[in-house]
Amino acid sequence: MSTQGEQGKRFDPNDTTLKFVNRPDDLDPMPPDEGDEGLRAEMSCGHAVTPESLTGWCRSLLDQGQYKFKCPALTDSTVQKCDALWSYQEVRRLAVLTAEEMQYFEEKIALLAAIEHCEFKTCPGCRTYVEREDLTNLSVHCTICQADQREKYEFCWQCLKPWKGRAPRSDRCDNDGCVNHDLELLKGCKDTALPQVQGVDKCPSIRACPTCGQRVEHDKTGCKNIICPRCQVEFCFVCLKLTPECLETSSYFLPCADGVAPRQTAIPVWHRN
């Protein structure tokens, strides 16, 4: 149980299912206001939170395209993040989500999970959603159009026109103007700088995730690593190696051993297990 008054969300002090602690909120480094008697509860990882700070952090993750809730608190006064994974059920209970917040969270989680695990686009023939199962083939078969027209209907995943030419193909169909716009962006994007990373004053501003091919940009703050909003894999925006491999010869804010990777000329295909 919980309460939500004019001062914001509060834990119910009589809730025996929660473990209350008498220490600062680990998600909010700012000292509490004088006279603040808000309770702190302990998450499964051992870090203390208030409903407000937990809601704010998890909502910010969703807004960044991440639906897996991980603890951002530092571990035992170190510079290492806890990164413990919280279930939505735990977040919902300790963040004291309102009915409106639960609806937002659950709809966003479902959408982001679908994007991660499936590829959907609108069929140009019948306007229904179609899933592409073979990520190496741009020729997609729509069963609904086939049922309506009583003949096989295939369209191009890239230009969304009726398929022309041989299949399968991974680069383009034979329709005029069928190009991979994401690949063109990768090849022709402007340079950017990462001000907080030593020596990185010229780097392509758009990258394709080396794991799944999702197009991503760096917000120019913090370290050189980025978490892909689609596959949730962390990689270095500068050298394009996965973070653990990059950190073997470098660190979060120092130049990469192999320097800045050039503009990508191909988009990785996600081989999901």
ChimeraX attribute file (.defattr): number of C-alpha atoms within 10 A of each C-alpha:
attribute: neighborCount
match mode: 1-to-1
recipient: residues
	/A:1	14
	/A:2	17
	/A:3	12
	/A:4	14
	/A:5	8
	/A:6	6
	/A:7	7
	/A:8	10
	/A:9	20
	/A:10	21
	/A:11	22
	/A:12	13
	/A:13	13
	/A:14	9
	/A:15	11
	/A:16	9
	/A:17	7
	/A:18	17
	/A:19	13
	/A:20	17
	/A:21	15
	/A:22	10
	/A:23	13
	/A:24	17
	/A:25	22
	/A:26	21
	/A:27	19
	/A:28	17
	/A:29	9
	/A:30	9
	/A:31	9
	/A:32	12
	/A:33	8
	/A:34	6
	/A:35	6
	/A:36	8
	/A:37	9
	/A:38	16
	/A:39	19
	/A:40	23
	/A:41	21
	/A:42	19
	/A:43	20
	/A:44	14
	/A:45	14
	/A:46	15
	/A:47	22
	/A:48	24
	/A:49	24
	/A:50	24
	/A:51	24
	/A:52	17
	/A:53	17
	/A:54	24
	/A:55	19
	/A:56	13
	/A:57	18
	/A:58	23
	/A:59	19
	/A:60	13
	/A:61	15
	/A:62	18
	/A:63	12
	/A:64	12
	/A:65	20
	/A:66	23
	/A:67	25
	/A:68	17
	/A:69	19
	/A:70	18
	/A:71	23
	/A:72	15
	/A:73	22
	/A:74	15
	/A:75	15
	/A:76	9
	/A:77	8
	/A:78	9
	/A:79	9
	/A:80	11
	/A:81	14
	/A:82	17
	/A:83	14
	/A:84	16
	/A:85	12
	/A:86	16
	/A:87	12
	/A:88	17
	/A:89	9
	/A:90	13
	/A:91	17
	/A:92	18
	/A:93	14
	/A:94	24
	/A:95	24
	/A:96	23
	/A:97	21
	/A:98	12
	/A:99	9
	/A:100	8
	/A:101	15
	/A:102	14
	/A:103	12
	/A:104	14
	/A:105	19
	/A:106	13
	/A:107	12
	/A:108	18
	/A:109	18
	/A:110	12
	/A:111	13
	/A:112	20
	/A:113	17
	/A:114	13
	/A:115	15
	/A:116	18
	/A:117	11
	/A:118	14
	/A:119	14
	/A:120	15
	/A:121	13
	/A:122	13
	/A:123	23
	/A:124	19
	/A:125	16
	/A:126	13
	/A:127	11
	/A:128	13
	/A:129	13
	/A:130	20
	/A:131	14
	/A:132	18
	/A:133	11
	/A:134	14
	/A:135	15
	/A:136	15
	/A:137	16
	/A:138	23
	/A:139	27
	/A:140	22
	/A:141	19
	/A:142	21
	/A:143	15
	/A:144	17
	/A:145	19
	/A:146	15
	/A:147	11
	/A:148	11
	/A:149	10
	/A:150	10
	/A:151	10
	/A:152	13
	/A:153	19
	/A:154	22
	/A:155	20
	/A:156	23
	/A:157	27
	/A:158	16
	/A:159	19
	/A:160	19
	/A:161	17
	/A:162	17
	/A:163	21
	/A:164	15
	/A:165	11
	/A:166	9
	/A:167	13
	/A:168	14
	/A:169	13
	/A:170	15
	/A:171	13
	/A:172	23
	/A:173	25
	/A:174	11
	/A:175	15
	/A:176	10
	/A:177	9
	/A:178	16
	/A:179	14
	/A:180	15
	/A:181	11
	/A:182	16
	/A:183	18
	/A:184	13
	/A:185	16
	/A:186	21
	/A:187	17
	/A:188	13
	/A:189	15
	/A:190	12
	/A:191	12
	/A:192	16
	/A:193	16
	/A:194	22
	/A:195	15
	/A:196	16
	/A:197	20
	/A:198	14
	/A:199	15
	/A:200	19
	/A:201	12
	/A:202	13
	/A:203	21
	/A:204	22
	/A:205	22
	/A:206	22
	/A:207	27
	/A:208	23
	/A:209	30
	/A:210	22
	/A:211	22
	/A:212	19
	/A:213	18
	/A:214	19
	/A:215	18
	/A:216	18
	/A:217	15
	/A:218	20
	/A:219	10
	/A:220	14
	/A:221	11
	/A:222	14
	/A:223	18
	/A:224	26
	/A:225	21
	/A:226	22
	/A:227	20
	/A:228	23
	/A:229	22
	/A:230	22
	/A:231	20
	/A:232	17
	/A:233	15
	/A:234	19
	/A:235	22
	/A:236	24
	/A:237	28
	/A:238	26
	/A:239	20
	/A:240	23
	/A:241	20
	/A:242	19
	/A:243	21
	/A:244	13
	/A:245	12
	/A:246	21
	/A:247	15
	/A:248	10
	/A:249	12
	/A:250	15
	/A:251	17
	/A:252	17
	/A:253	17
	/A:254	16
	/A:255	19
	/A:256	25
	/A:257	13
	/A:258	12
	/A:259	12
	/A:260	18
	/A:261	16
	/A:262	13
	/A:263	19
	/A:264	19
	/A:265	11
	/A:266	15
	/A:267	19
	/A:268	15
	/A:269	16
	/A:270	15
	/A:271	10
	/A:272	11
	/A:273	3
